[in-house]
Amino acid sequence: MTTWRARIEPFTRPLFFAFSRATRGMTLGVRGVAVDGEGRVLLVKHTYVHGWWLPGGGVERGQTAEDALIREMREEAGLIVEGRPVLVSVHSNERYFRGDHVLVYRIDRFTMTDRSSHGEIAEIGWFDPAALPDDAHRSTRARLAEVFGDAETTTEW
C-alpha cells in the first residue's frame, strides 16, 4: 500500500536529516523488543518506509531514553510498559546518519491498549523471532538475533 507519506519520504527525509544535523551534534534513538508470553516479538510497519521494524523513535531534548521508549511504544503500538525496560545494547547508526546512536531495550512486562499515534503506523503484529515476515528490515533481524542469542551483539546498527 503506497501512501502520500511513502511517496514524499525520499524527498523529505534528507531535509529532516540536514536540519537535525545542523541543530544537533548527536542524535539518539530507542527501539523496543517487546516479548509476549508466547515468545513472540512486536513489530510495526510504518506508512513511510518499507518492511517490519522494532517500534521506537527519537529521544527528545529533556527526555530520558527510557521515557522516550515508553512514549514511543505507547504511540506506535499501544503498548504500556510495566516496570523498567532492560537495556540490551547500544549501536552506532553512523552508516546511515552521522552522529546517530540507537539504544535497544527488552520489554517483558506490559499491557496493550489503543495506539495514541495515528497516521505513522500502518500495521502492528506479533511474530515468532525464528519465523519473521520476509520483509522484516535487516536491522530488525540483526537486533532480534542478538537479543535471542543467535548472534553476537555488534556496535553497528
N, C-alpha and C positions, 0 to 999 in steps of 0.2 A: 504494500500500500504506500503510494507516494503522496506526501502531503506538501503543502506550500513550504513548511519548515525544511523538509528534506531537499526541496529544490533550491532554496536560497542559502542553505547552510554552507556550501562550498565557498560562497562569497562573503558571508558574514563572519564565519569563524576566523579567517585571517585578520579581519578588522578587530575582532574581540581580542585575539592574541596580541596584536600590536598595541592596543590600548592597555591591556593587562601588563605587558612588558614595560610600557612607558610609566605606569603608575605604581608598579610593584617590583622589588628586587627579586623576590622569590614568591612562588605560589605554592599552596598546599591543598591537597585534596584528600578525601577519605572514601573508602569503599567498605561495604559490609558484607560478610559472609554469614548469612543467617541460615542456621541448620535446624530443621524441624525434627519432631520425634521419630520420623521415619528415615532420617539421614539425608533428606533432600535439601537442596540449596535454592534460595530465592534468587531469581534473575529478572531483569527488566529489559524491555525493548523500548528504546526512545523513538520519538516521532521524527528525529532529525539525523540519526546515524543508523547504520545497518547493524544487525545482529543483537545477540543477547549479552547483557553486561551485568556485572555486580552493581547493585544500587549504590549511589553515593554522589558526591559533588564537592564543591569547593568550601574551604574554611574561610569564613568572612572575618574581617578585622574585628577584634574584640571578642571573638568566639573561640572556645577551646575546640580541639579536634574531636573530642567525644561529643560535645554539644552539636557540632556540625554533623557528625554521623547520625546522632539521634534525630536531628531535624530532617536530614535527607532521607532516612529510612521511612519516617512518617510521611513526608511529602510524596516520595516516589512510589512507595509500596504499601502504605497504610500499616506499617509495622511499628509497634510501640515497644521499644527496648525496655526490658525489665532487668534491673541490676546494672552492673557496669560491663560494657563490651571488653573483650580481651584483645589488646594489640598483638597482632601476629607478625607483621613485617612492615618495613619501610622501603620504598622504592624510588629511584630517580627516574623521572619521565623525560630526561634530557633529550632523548632521541626524538621526541615529538614536540616538546615545548621547553625551551631553555629555562632552567631555574625552577622547574616544577617537580614536586615530590608528592607521593601518594602513600598514605598510611592505610593498611588493611587490618580490619578488626573482625573477630569472630563473635557472633551473637548466638547464644544457645537458649536464652530465656526471653520470651516476647509474647505479645498478644497481637492479633490482627484487628484492624478497623478500616474505615474508609480512607483512601488517599486524600491528602489535603492539597495536592498539586494536580491541576488538570491541564491537559494540552501537551505536556512534556513526555509523558509515558504512554505508549500505545498499548502495552500489554505487560502483565507480570505472570510469572509461572514458577512452579516448584519442580526441580529436576534432580534425578539421581546423578551425583557427581561423575559416576562411571558411564553415564549414558546421556551426555549433554546434547542439545539440539545441534544439527550440522552448522548452523550459522552463529553458534556461540563465538564471541570475539576471542582472538588469540590471547589477549591479556587475561580474559576471564578463565580460559582453560589453564593458563600457566599458574594463576593465583590459586585456583582450586587444587591443582596437582600439588602445589606447595603445602597448602593447608591440610590436605588429607594424606600427606606423606608419600606421595608418588613421585615427587621431585624435590631436589634440594632448593631452598629459597635463594633467589638471586636478588641483587640490589637494583637491577634494571627493570623497568616496567615492561 
